[in-house]
Amino acid sequence: MYKEVRIRWSEYIVNFNLYYKNLLFKVNRIISYYKLRLARLPDSNYAISSGFACGAMVSFTPLLGFHFVLAVVFAYLIRGNFIAALIGTVVGNPLTFPFIWGLIYKIGTYVTNIKLEKITHEINFDMIATQTYDIFFPMLVGGVIIAPLVWIITYYIIYSFIASFKKRRNKKNKRLL
């Protein structure tokens, strides 16, 4: 009986490892897909990079539900690619939002000197109605401060990626001719 339990545990560990290995493989495939999708957009390096940077920038605001709209508006204003802007909003996702919101809240409270006396872990209608100014305003100020910095960093990273991808693709196409 002891051996059966040991075998079952070892099977469980093997299945557990295979599950996470497959999960990491799938996540890696999704990231690779979107990198290629972004690099193959038929637009200039500037338009793709600035569009993606607009999407990443609006992810650093507390305006949930408006990220797609704001990304497209900012991309339109600076002549960025709309599809790249929508892909750029992936920077803000359920895994990164807690870190983003914590960062912009800390920056906002530092700038505005609005300190929350008592933060409850319970979110209810009363808290939303009474503490909106205490939470949302510092997050908005922090987002406005950090968003241009995020835009600049993201723009240069994506620009170098897109430029090198297109350069490699053109070199490969010339060899084939």
C-alpha positions in Angstrom: 0.0 0.0 0.0 2.8 2.4 0.8 4.3 1.9 -2.7 0.9 2.7 -4.3 0.7 6.0 -2.5 4.3 6.8 -3.5 3.5 5.9 -7.2 0.4 8.1 -7.1 2.3 11.0 -5.7 5.0 10.6 -8.3 2.3 10.5 -11.0 0.8 13.6 -9.6 4.1 15.4 -9.6 4.8 14.4 -13.2 1.3 15.5 -14.3 1.7 18.8 -12.4 5.1 19.4 -14.1 3.7 18.6 -17.5 0.7 20.9 -16.9 2.9 23.9 -16.1 5.4 23.0 -18.8 2.5 23.0 -21.3 1.1 26.2 -19.8 4.5 28.0 -20.1 4.7 26.7 -23.7 1.3 28.1 -24.5 2.1 31.4 -23.0 5.3 31.6 -24.9 3.5 30.8 -28.1 0.9 33.5 -27.5 3.7 36.1 -26.8 5.5 35.0 -30.0 2.3 35.2 -32.0 1.6 38.8 -30.9 5.3 39.8 -31.5 5.0 38.6 -35.1 1.6 40.1 -35.5 2.9 43.4 -34.4 6.1 43.2 -36.5 4.2 42.3 -39.7 1.7 45.2 -39.5 1.9 47.1 -42.9 2.9 50.5 -41.5 6.0 52.5 -40.7 8.2 51.8 -37.7 7.1 55.0 -36.2 3.4 54.3 -36.5 3.6 50.8 -35.1 5.9 51.8 -32.2 4.0 54.9 -31.3 0.7 53.0 -31.5 1.9 50.2 -29.1 3.4 52.9 -26.8 0.0 54.6 -26.6 -1.6 51.3 -25.6 1.0 50.7 -23.0 0.8 54.3 -21.7 -3.0 54.2 -21.1 -2.6 50.9 -19.3 -0.9 53.0 -16.6 -4.1 55.0 -15.9 -6.9 53.9 -13.5 -9.5 54.4 -16.2 -10.6 50.8 -16.6 -13.0 50.3 -19.4 -11.6 53.2 -21.4 -8.2 51.8 -22.2 -9.1 50.7 -25.7 -10.8 54.0 -26.5 -8.0 56.1 -25.0 -5.3 54.1 -26.8 -7.0 54.6 -30.2 -7.6 58.3 -29.5 -3.9 58.9 -28.5 -2.8 56.8 -31.5 -4.9 58.9 -33.8 -3.5 62.2 -32.4 0.1 61.2 -33.0 -0.6 59.2 -36.2 0.1 55.8 -34.6 -1.2 52.4 -35.7 -4.6 51.6 -34.2 -4.1 47.8 -34.1 -0.7 48.3 -32.4 -2.4 50.5 -29.9 -4.9 47.8 -29.1 -2.2 45.2 -28.8 -0.3 47.6 -26.5 -3.1 47.7 -24.0 -2.1 44.1 -23.1 0.6 45.6 -20.9 -2.1 46.2 -18.4 -3.6 42.8 -17.6 -4.8 41.1 -14.4 -1.3 40.0 -13.6 0.2 43.5 -13.9 -2.6 45.7 -12.7 -1.9 45.3 -9.0 1.7 46.4 -9.5 0.7 49.2 -11.8 -2.0 50.5 -9.5 0.2 50.3 -6.4 2.9 52.3 -8.3 0.7 55.0 -9.6 -1.1 55.2 -6.2 2.2 55.7 -4.3 3.4 58.3 -6.8 0.0 60.1 -6.7 -0.1 60.2 -2.8 3.5 61.5 -2.8 2.6 64.3 -5.2 -0.9 65.2 -3.8 -0.2 64.5 -0.1 -3.5 62.7 0.2 -2.9 59.9 2.6 -5.6 57.3 3.2 -6.1 56.9 6.9 -7.8 53.5 6.8 -7.7 51.2 3.8 -10.1 48.3 4.1 -9.7 45.1 2.2 -13.4 45.1 1.6 -14.7 46.9 -1.4 -18.4 47.9 -1.1 -20.6 50.6 -2.4 -20.1 52.8 0.7 -16.4 52.8 0.3 -16.7 53.7 -3.4 -19.1 56.5 -2.6 -17.2 58.0 0.2 -13.5 57.4 -0.7 -13.4 57.9 -4.4 -11.5 61.1 -4.1 -9.1 59.6 -1.7 -8.2 56.7 -3.9 -9.0 57.6 -7.5 -7.5 61.2 -7.6 -4.0 60.1 -6.4 -4.1 57.2 -8.9 -5.1 59.5 -11.7 -2.3 62.0 -10.8 0.3 59.2 -10.5 -0.9 57.8 -13.9 -0.6 61.1 -15.6 3.0 61.5 -14.2 4.2 58.1 -15.1 2.4 57.6 -18.4 4.7 59.7 -20.6 7.7 57.9 -19.1 6.1 54.6 -20.0 5.4 55.9 -23.5 9.0 56.8 -24.1 10.5 53.6 -22.8 8.0 51.4 -24.7 8.4 53.4 -27.9 12.2 52.9 -28.0 12.0 49.2 -27.1 9.3 48.5 -29.8 10.9 50.7 -32.4 14.2 48.8 -32.1 12.4 45.5 -32.3 10.3 46.5 -35.3 13.3 48.0 -37.1 15.5 44.9 -36.6 12.7 42.6 -37.7 12.0 44.5 -40.9 15.7 44.8 -41.6 16.2 41.0 -41.2 13.1 40.3 -43.4 14.3 42.7 -46.1 17.7 41.0 -46.1 16.1 37.6 -46.3 13.9 38.7 -49.2 16.9 40.1 -51.1 18.7 36.8 -50.8 15.7 34.9 -52.2 15.7 37.1 -55.3 
